[in-house]
Amino acid sequence: MIDLKYSLIIEATEDPAFFTFYSPDLEGFTGVGNSVEDCLYKGKWGIEEHVSLLKERKLAIPKRNPNPTVTIRNAELAGVR
């Protein structure tokens, strides 16, 4: 189980070793990974770092999503069924 505080969207690209991800709950949060699993790992820790940066800069932090989801788009390209 992955304990996410915000939703995460992972998108496959035409390159099977390149994925992008972002959170629709956190403006400006994006990243890249080499697999869906890599995006999940980087997304989880990246969200933590992003929120820490918002706190450090005294910027508004969105409320935690009570029901965060992980969405994988272009699943056929990613080999996910």
Salt bridges, closest charged atoms under 4 A:
ASP3 OD1 - ARG64 NH2 3.24
GLU11 OE2 - ARG73 NH1 3.18
ASP38 OD2 - LYS42 NZ 3.35
GLU48 OE1 - LYS5 NZ 3.50
